[in-house]
């Protein structure tokens, strides 16, 4: 036994144990829960794949010709819808759209609805500033005279805008300076005009009545001002 455990043998054993210990600390040990080599590569492969993916853009994005074509189709569809087989009206709407790139029938009617409610309400309330912003000068002066006459007589108007069940185009044109669009409004309102003593002069405070108007809106397509103004008004029977 003494010969077996001589000094050289002991040194070899110690060195072998040291080497095994270092390998264990560097390489580790298997626990039985390690991922297969293929799974270990997946995150790196996925990251590389993400770096090479080109994000998809919406159809037509970045293609001006295709976008212009889609806009043209949408515009023509709206013109056919709102012209209601009226060929002259359709041609007029096309003329307006050709010189005013901001014009579309649907958007215009939505704005006309808001303008109509604001104007008839402002007239009933005597709100001159709102009227001045929305009416052409001659039309504004006519509205202002009517308000002044009413005030001079001591009259007041109780007014409620109920709704606008019907609105439609009746004309459109380009006169080489302005684009002109005429609209018919069929509105429901409650209106009662009273004298200075509170006596009813006109209308009915308890009954909804229907009024019909035809107004023409205009704007210069070369102007930076995007707003339209009412240039003519008429009451329909």
C-alpha positions as CSV (number, residue, x, y, z in Angstrom):
1,X,0.0,0.0,0.0
2,X,2.8,2.4,0.9
3,X,4.4,1.8,-2.6
4,X,1.0,2.4,-4.3
5,X,0.6,5.8,-2.6
6,X,4.0,7.1,-3.4
7,X,4.5,10.8,-3.9
8,X,4.5,10.8,-7.7
9,X,1.1,9.0,-7.7
10,X,-0.4,11.4,-5.3
11,X,0.7,14.3,-7.4
12,X,-1.0,12.8,-10.5
13,X,-4.2,12.2,-8.6
14,X,-4.3,15.7,-7.3
15,X,-3.7,17.2,-10.7
16,X,-6.4,15.0,-12.2
17,X,-8.9,16.1,-9.6
18,X,-8.1,19.8,-10.2
19,X,-8.5,19.4,-13.9
20,X,-11.9,17.7,-13.5
21,X,-13.1,20.4,-11.1
22,X,-12.1,23.2,-13.6
23,X,-13.9,21.5,-16.5
24,X,-17.0,21.1,-14.3
25,X,-17.0,24.8,-13.4
26,X,-16.5,25.9,-17.0
27,X,-18.9,23.5,-18.8
28,X,-21.4,23.0,-16.1
29,X,-23.5,19.9,-15.6
30,X,-26.6,18.6,-17.4
31,X,-29.8,18.7,-15.4
32,X,-32.1,17.0,-17.9
33,X,-34.1,20.2,-18.6
34,X,-31.8,21.8,-21.2
35,X,-33.4,22.9,-24.5
36,X,-32.3,21.0,-27.6
37,X,-29.7,22.7,-29.7
38,X,-32.4,23.7,-32.3
39,X,-34.5,25.5,-29.7
40,X,-31.4,27.4,-28.5
41,X,-30.9,28.8,-32.0
42,X,-34.5,29.9,-32.4
43,X,-34.2,33.3,-30.6
44,X,-31.2,34.3,-32.6
45,X,-32.8,33.2,-35.9
46,X,-36.0,35.1,-35.0
47,X,-34.1,38.2,-34.3
48,X,-32.3,37.9,-37.6
49,X,-35.6,37.4,-39.4
50,X,-37.1,40.5,-37.7
51,X,-34.2,42.5,-39.0
52,X,-35.1,41.5,-42.6
53,X,-38.9,41.9,-42.5
54,X,-40.2,44.8,-44.6
55,X,-43.3,46.3,-42.9
56,X,-46.4,46.2,-45.1
57,X,-48.0,49.5,-46.0
58,X,-51.8,50.0,-46.7
59,X,-52.7,49.3,-50.3
60,X,-52.0,52.3,-52.5
61,X,-49.9,54.1,-49.8
62,X,-47.0,55.9,-51.4
63,X,-48.6,55.5,-54.9
64,X,-50.0,59.0,-55.9
65,X,-51.4,57.7,-59.1
66,X,-53.4,55.0,-57.3
67,X,-54.6,57.4,-54.6
68,X,-55.7,59.9,-57.2
69,X,-57.6,57.1,-59.0
70,X,-59.4,56.1,-55.8
71,X,-60.3,59.7,-55.0
72,X,-61.7,60.2,-58.6
73,X,-63.8,57.1,-58.3
74,X,-65.2,58.2,-54.9
75,X,-66.0,61.7,-56.2
76,X,-67.8,60.4,-59.2
77,X,-69.8,58.0,-57.0
78,X,-70.9,60.9,-54.8
79,X,-71.8,63.1,-57.8
80,X,-74.0,60.3,-59.2
81,X,-75.6,59.8,-55.8
82,X,-76.4,63.4,-55.1
83,X,-77.3,64.5,-58.7
84,X,-80.1,61.9,-58.8
85,X,-80.0,61.3,-62.5
86,X,-80.0,65.1,-63.2
87,X,-77.4,65.3,-65.9
88,X,-76.9,69.2,-65.9
89,X,-76.5,69.1,-62.1
90,X,-74.0,66.3,-62.3
91,X,-72.0,68.2,-64.9
92,X,-72.1,71.3,-62.7
93,X,-70.8,69.4,-59.7
94,X,-68.0,68.0,-61.8
95,X,-67.1,71.6,-63.0
96,X,-66.9,72.7,-59.4
97,X,-64.8,69.8,-58.3
98,X,-62.5,70.3,-61.3
99,X,-61.5,73.8,-60.2
100,X,-61.8,73.4,-56.4
101,X,-59.9,70.4,-55.2
102,X,-61.4,70.7,-51.7
103,X,-64.9,70.1,-52.9
104,X,-66.8,66.9,-52.5
105,X,-70.6,66.7,-52.6
106,X,-71.0,64.8,-49.3
107,X,-68.7,67.1,-47.3
108,X,-70.2,70.2,-48.8
109,X,-73.8,69.2,-47.8
110,X,-72.6,68.5,-44.2
111,X,-71.1,72.0,-44.0
112,X,-74.2,73.5,-45.6
113,X,-76.4,71.9,-43.0
114,X,-74.4,73.5,-40.2
115,X,-74.3,76.9,-41.9
116,X,-78.1,76.9,-42.5
117,X,-78.8,76.1,-38.8
118,X,-76.4,78.8,-37.6
119,X,-77.7,81.4,-40.0
120,X,-81.5,81.0,-39.3
121,X,-80.8,80.8,-35.5
122,X,-78.6,83.9,-35.6
123,X,-81.2,85.8,-37.6
124,X,-83.9,84.9,-35.0
125,X,-81.6,86.0,-32.2
126,X,-80.3,89.2,-33.9
127,X,-76.7,87.9,-33.9
128,X,-75.2,90.2,-36.5
129,X,-71.6,89.0,-36.1
130,X,-72.4,85.4,-36.9
131,X,-74.4,86.5,-39.9
132,X,-71.6,88.8,-41.1
133,X,-69.1,85.9,-41.1
134,X,-71.4,83.6,-43.1
135,X,-73.2,85.9,-45.6
136,X,-72.0,87.9,-48.6
137,X,-72.2,91.7,-48.0
138,X,-75.4,92.3,-49.9
139,X,-77.2,89.4,-48.3
140,X,-75.9,90.4,-44.8
141,X,-77.3,93.9,-45.3
142,X,-80.7,92.5,-46.1
143,X,-80.7,90.4,-43.0
144,X,-79.5,93.3,-40.9
145,X,-82.3,95.6,-42.1
146,X,-84.9,93.0,-41.2
147,X,-83.4,92.7,-37.7
148,X,-83.3,96.4,-37.3
149,X,-87.0,96.7,-38.3
150,X,-87.9,94.0,-35.9
151,X,-86.0,95.7,-33.1
152,X,-87.5,99.1,-33.9
153,X,-91.0,97.6,-33.6
154,X,-90.1,96.1,-30.2
155,X,-90.6,92.5,-31.5
156,X,-88.7,89.4,-30.3
157,X,-88.6,85.9,-31.7
158,X,-88.8,82.7,-29.8
159,X,-87.0,80.2,-32.1
160,X,-86.0,76.6,-31.9
161,X,-84.3,74.7,-34.7
162,X,-85.8,71.2,-34.7
163,X,-84.2,69.5,-37.7
164,X,-83.4,69.3,-41.4
165,X,-85.2,66.3,-42.8
166,X,-84.3,67.1,-46.4
167,X,-81.4,68.8,-48.1
168,X,-80.5,68.6,-51.8
169,X,-78.4,70.2,-54.5
170,X,-80.4,72.2,-57.1
171,X,-77.5,73.7,-59.1
172,X,-73.8,74.0,-59.5
173,X,-71.5,76.0,-61.8
174,X,-68.2,77.7,-62.3
175,X,-68.5,81.3,-63.6
176,X,-64.7,81.7,-64.4
177,X,-64.3,83.5,-61.1
178,X,-66.3,81.8,-58.4
179,X,-67.7,78.3,-57.9
180,X,-71.4,78.5,-57.1
181,X,-73.5,75.7,-55.5
182,X,-77.2,76.1,-54.8
183,X,-78.9,74.0,-52.2
184,X,-82.6,73.5,-51.2
185,X,-83.3,73.2,-47.5
186,X,-86.5,71.8,-46.0
187,X,-86.3,72.5,-42.3
188,X,-88.5,72.0,-39.2
189,X,-88.6,74.8,-36.7
190,X,-90.7,76.3,-33.9
191,X,-90.9,80.1,-34.3
192,X,-93.1,82.7,-32.6
193,X,-92.7,86.4,-33.1
194,X,-94.1,88.6,-30.2
195,X,-94.6,92.3,-29.8
196,X,-93.3,94.4,-27.0
197,X,-96.3,93.4,-24.9
198,X,-95.8,89.7,-25.5
199,X,-98.6,89.3,-27.9
200,X,-98.2,86.8,-30.7
201,X,-97.6,88.5,-34.0
202,X,-96.6,85.6,-36.2
203,X,-95.9,81.9,-35.9
204,X,-96.8,79.4,-33.1
205,X,-94.8,78.6,-30.0
206,X,-96.4,75.2,-29.6
207,X,-96.3,73.9,-33.2
208,X,-93.5,72.7,-35.4
209,X,-93.6,74.2,-38.9
210,X,-91.8,73.4,-42.1
211,X,-89.9,76.0,-44.0
212,X,-88.2,75.7,-47.4
213,X,-85.4,77.8,-48.6
214,X,-83.0,77.8,-51.6
215,X,-79.6,79.3,-51.0
216,X,-76.6,79.7,-53.2
217,X,-73.1,79.4,-51.7
218,X,-69.9,80.8,-53.4
219,X,-66.2,80.9,-53.0
220,X,-63.2,81.8,-55.1
221,X,-61.2,78.6,-55.7
222,X,-58.0,80.5,-56.0
223,X,-58.5,82.1,-52.5
224,X,-56.7,80.8,-49.5
225,X,-59.9,81.2,-47.5
226,X,-61.6,77.8,-47.5
227,X,-65.0,79.2,-46.4
228,X,-68.1,79.5,-48.5
229,X,-70.5,82.4,-48.1
230,X,-74.2,82.7,-48.9
231,X,-74.7,85.0,-51.9
232,X,-78.4,84.6,-52.6
233,X,-81.4,83.4,-50.6
234,X,-85.0,82.8,-51.6
235,X,-87.9,81.3,-49.7
236,X,-89.8,78.5,-51.5
237,X,-93.5,78.0,-51.4
